């Protein structure tokens, strides 16, 4: 199974939101990262057929998705960032309704609905009106509807927003379990969610893929560029003025700074193993940091 993006672009007047992107995606979890305005949502909407590319094309198993039409959409599951619900429906009613729209038969709809309600931990609230749900519960229901038709391609835009840590871990495990047989594109501002479950990082900047790299090796480019120093509190402002300080932690009357820089910021700076957040800040320093 392959999803191919071939020289994909999307323009709004003179502004090019997605700029000549090419990639081949196979089953696994792809963490889509970038600052606000990088083109992430536009890209996902084109993959879902919500937006038409200005140029280039998207192929599913070698055939253009605009030619495949409904045959492509039958393989697609999508959870947008602002998902709309019918608030007078219960969760079970809503999933039955969405199953009908997606063309599932009655028996299959019941089977999938009950399985997914349990998977996203909503079985005890399944017959309560959605209007009574918390934001996190609505997020979980949104993921359940995206997975109803057991899609080959699953697009999740901020799926863990509003979830507490325990819920996020549960859903990370669910998403990871899906990835053996699906292409999953996950856009989120929570770096740890991507770090734990992504197989590949797609980092966008100004409408292009800045990085397409397996998670296992994605931070190799900044090996030897992450440092930790221990300093007095009154020196912190000076360091932040001259260096990229990605984290600080108070230790008694001193402060430990984590800095991304080409060379050691001080003679006694200790080299540290880089992580995904370090990489993001290395490339997006000064930009609005919404992943």
matplotlib code that plots the C-alpha trace (Angstrom):
import matplotlib.pyplot as plt

x = [0.0, 1.4, 0.2, 2.3, 2.5, 3.9, 5.0, 2.0, 1.3, -1.6, -1.7, -4.1, -3.5, 0.2, 0.7, 1.8, 0.7, 2.1, 5.1, 6.1, 6.0, 6.9, 6.8, 5.9, 4.1, 3.7, 2.1, 3.3, 2.8, 4.0, 4.4, 3.7, 5.3, 5.7, 5.0, 1.7, 1.3, 3.7, 1.0, 0.2, -3.6, -3.7, -1.6, -3.9, -7.0, -5.6, -4.9, -8.5, -9.9, -11.3, -9.0, -7.9, -4.2, -3.2, -0.6, 0.7, -1.2, -1.9, -1.8, -3.2, -1.6, -0.5, -3.8, -4.8, -7.3, -9.5, -9.9, -10.6, -13.2, -15.4, -13.1, -10.4, -12.6, -13.8, -10.2, -9.9, -10.5, -10.2, -10.4, -10.1, -9.0, -12.5, -14.7, -18.5, -20.9, -24.7, -25.0, -28.5, -27.1, -25.6, -22.1, -23.7, -26.3, -23.6, -21.4, -24.3, -25.1, -21.5, -21.4, -24.5, -22.8, -19.7, -21.8, -21.4, -24.0, -26.1, -24.2, -20.8, -21.9, -22.9, -19.7, -17.4, -19.2, -19.1, -15.4, -14.4, -16.4, -14.5, -11.2, -11.6, -13.0, -16.5, -18.6, -19.9, -21.0, -22.2, -25.9, -25.3, -25.9, -22.8, -23.6, -22.7, -19.2, -16.0, -13.6, -11.4, -14.4, -15.3, -11.8, -12.0, -15.3, -13.8, -11.0, -13.6, -15.6, -12.4, -11.6, -15.2, -14.7, -11.3, -9.5, -6.2, -5.3, -6.0, -5.5, -5.6, -5.3, -4.5, -6.2, -4.9, -5.8, -7.7, -6.8, -5.3, -1.9, -3.6, -6.0, -3.2, -1.1, -4.1, -4.8, -1.1, -1.2, -4.4, -2.9, 0.4, -1.6, -3.3, 0.0, 0.9, -1.6, -2.4, -0.8, -1.4, -0.6, -0.6, -0.4, 0.0, 1.6, 2.5, 6.0, 6.0, 3.1, 5.0, 8.2, 6.6, 4.6, 5.9, 7.9, 8.8, 9.0, 7.7, 8.7, 7.2, 8.5, 7.1, 5.1, 7.9, 9.2, 12.3, 12.8, 11.6, 13.4, 12.8, 12.3, 15.3, 17.7, 15.9, 18.0, 21.3, 21.8, 22.1, 24.3, 27.0, 24.8, 22.9, 24.4, 23.6, 25.2, 24.6, 24.5, 23.4, 19.9, 20.9, 22.9, 19.8, 18.6, 22.1, 22.2, 18.7, 19.7, 22.6, 21.6, 18.6, 17.6, 15.2, 14.7, 15.6, 15.3, 16.0, 18.3, 18.6, 20.0, 21.2, 19.6, 20.3, 20.0, 19.6, 20.9, 21.0, 24.1, 26.7, 29.6, 29.7, 28.2, 30.8, 34.0, 32.4, 29.2, 28.2, 27.1, 23.6, 21.8, 19.3, 15.6, 12.8, 11.9, 15.6, 15.4, 12.2, 13.5, 16.8, 14.9, 12.1, 13.7, 11.8, 8.7, 5.5, 6.1, 2.9, 3.8]
y = [0.0, 3.4, 7.0, 9.2, 13.0, 14.1, 17.8, 18.9, 22.6, 24.7, 28.5, 31.1, 34.1, 34.9, 32.9, 29.3, 27.4, 24.0, 24.3, 21.4, 18.6, 15.0, 11.9, 8.2, 7.0, 3.3, 1.8, 3.5, 6.6, 9.9, 12.8, 16.0, 19.0, 22.7, 26.2, 27.8, 28.7, 25.9, 24.3, 21.2, 21.6, 22.5, 19.4, 17.1, 18.6, 17.9, 14.3, 14.0, 15.5, 18.5, 20.8, 20.5, 20.9, 23.9, 21.6, 18.1, 15.0, 12.4, 8.7, 5.8, 2.5, 4.1, 5.8, 9.5, 10.0, 12.3, 9.4, 6.9, 9.1, 7.2, 4.1, 6.2, 7.8, 4.4, 3.8, 7.2, 8.2, 11.9, 13.7, 17.5, 19.8, 21.3, 18.4, 19.1, 16.9, 16.7, 17.6, 15.9, 12.6, 10.1, 8.7, 5.4, 7.2, 9.4, 6.5, 4.6, 7.7, 8.1, 4.4, 4.8, 7.7, 5.6, 2.7, 0.2, -2.5, -2.7, -5.7, -4.2, -0.8, -2.3, -4.4, -1.5, 0.9, -1.3, -2.1, 1.5, 2.8, 0.4, 1.3, 5.0, 4.3, 5.7, 2.6, 3.9, 7.2, 5.8, 6.6, 10.1, 13.2, 14.5, 18.0, 16.7, 15.5, 17.2, 18.4, 15.3, 12.9, 14.7, 14.2, 10.5, 10.2, 12.1, 9.5, 6.7, 8.1, 8.4, 4.7, 3.4, 2.2, 0.6, 2.9, 2.3, 6.0, 7.7, 11.5, 12.9, 16.6, 17.4, 14.1, 14.4, 18.0, 18.4, 14.9, 14.3, 12.5, 9.1, 9.5, 10.6, 7.5, 5.3, 6.9, 6.8, 3.0, 2.7, 4.7, 2.8, -0.5, 0.7, 1.5, -2.0, -2.0, 1.7, 4.9, 7.3, 11.0, 12.6, 16.4, 17.5, 20.3, 17.7, 16.6, 13.6, 12.1, 12.2, 11.0, 7.9, 6.7, 8.2, 6.0, 8.9, 12.7, 15.1, 18.6, 21.4, 24.9, 27.5, 24.9, 22.4, 19.3, 20.5, 17.0, 13.5, 11.1, 8.0, 8.8, 6.7, 9.0, 12.3, 14.1, 12.9, 16.3, 18.1, 15.6, 17.6, 20.8, 20.4, 21.5, 21.9, 24.4, 25.3, 29.0, 31.7, 32.9, 36.5, 35.2, 33.5, 36.6, 37.1, 33.5, 33.6, 36.8, 35.1, 31.4, 29.2, 28.1, 25.3, 24.5, 25.7, 24.0, 25.5, 23.5, 25.1, 28.6, 27.8, 27.2, 24.4, 25.6, 23.4, 25.2, 24.3, 25.9, 24.9, 25.2, 25.0, 28.1, 28.0, 26.0, 23.8, 23.1, 19.4, 17.8, 16.2, 13.8, 15.7, 15.1, 16.0, 19.2, 20.4, 19.7, 21.6, 24.7, 24.4, 24.9, 27.2, 29.6, 32.9, 31.4, 30.7, 27.3, 25.4, 21.9]
z = [0.0, -1.0, -0.8, -3.2, -3.1, -6.5, -6.7, -4.7, -4.4, -3.2, -3.8, -2.5, -4.8, -4.6, -1.4, -1.8, 1.3, 0.1, -2.2, -4.5, -2.0, -2.9, -0.7, -0.7, 2.4, 3.4, 6.5, 9.7, 11.8, 10.3, 12.7, 10.9, 12.6, 11.8, 13.1, 12.5, 8.8, 7.7, 5.5, 7.6, 7.6, 3.9, 3.1, 5.2, 3.6, 0.1, 1.0, 2.3, -0.9, 0.9, -1.1, -4.7, -5.4, -7.6, -9.2, -8.7, -7.8, -5.1, -6.0, -4.0, -5.0, -8.3, -9.2, -8.9, -6.1, -8.2, -10.6, -7.9, -6.3, -3.8, -4.1, -2.5, 0.2, 1.3, 2.4, 4.2, 7.8, 8.9, 12.2, 11.6, 14.3, 14.7, 14.4, 14.4, 16.4, 16.6, 20.3, 20.7, 19.6, 22.0, 21.1, 20.0, 17.9, 16.4, 15.4, 13.9, 11.9, 10.7, 9.9, 7.6, 5.8, 5.3, 3.9, 6.6, 6.9, 10.2, 11.7, 10.8, 12.2, 15.5, 15.7, 14.9, 17.1, 20.2, 19.6, 19.1, 22.1, 24.3, 22.6, 23.3, 26.8, 26.1, 26.6, 30.0, 28.4, 25.1, 25.7, 27.1, 25.0, 23.4, 24.7, 28.2, 27.1, 28.0, 25.4, 25.9, 25.5, 22.2, 21.0, 21.7, 19.9, 16.9, 16.7, 16.9, 14.0, 11.9, 12.5, 11.9, 8.4, 9.3, 6.8, 5.2, 5.5, 8.8, 9.1, 12.7, 13.2, 16.9, 18.2, 21.7, 22.3, 25.6, 26.9, 30.3, 30.4, 31.1, 28.2, 25.9, 26.7, 26.1, 22.7, 21.8, 22.3, 20.3, 17.4, 17.6, 17.4, 14.2, 12.4, 11.5, 8.7, 8.1, 6.9, 9.8, 9.5, 13.0, 13.4, 17.1, 19.2, 21.9, 21.0, 23.4, 21.5, 18.3, 19.9, 21.4, 18.4, 15.1, 12.8, 10.5, 11.0, 8.4, 9.3, 7.3, 6.9, 4.5, 2.6, 2.1, 3.8, 5.7, 7.0, 6.0, 8.3, 10.4, 14.1, 15.0, 13.1, 12.8, 15.5, 14.1, 12.3, 15.7, 17.4, 19.2, 19.1, 22.4, 25.6, 29.3, 31.7, 35.3, 36.0, 38.5, 38.1, 37.3, 34.2, 32.6, 30.7, 29.2, 28.0, 26.5, 24.6, 22.9, 22.7, 22.0, 25.4, 25.0, 28.7, 32.1, 35.5, 38.9, 41.1, 44.5, 43.9, 40.4, 37.0, 34.6, 31.0, 27.9, 24.9, 21.2, 19.6, 17.0, 19.6, 23.4, 24.9, 27.8, 28.3, 31.0, 28.9, 28.8, 25.6, 25.8, 23.5, 21.3, 21.3, 19.0, 20.7, 20.4, 16.7, 16.2, 18.1, 16.1, 12.9, 14.1, 16.5, 16.5, 14.8, 16.6, 18.1, 17.4, 16.3]

ax = plt.figure().add_subplot(projection="3d")
ax.plot(x, y, z, "-o")
ax.set_aspect("equal")
plt.show()
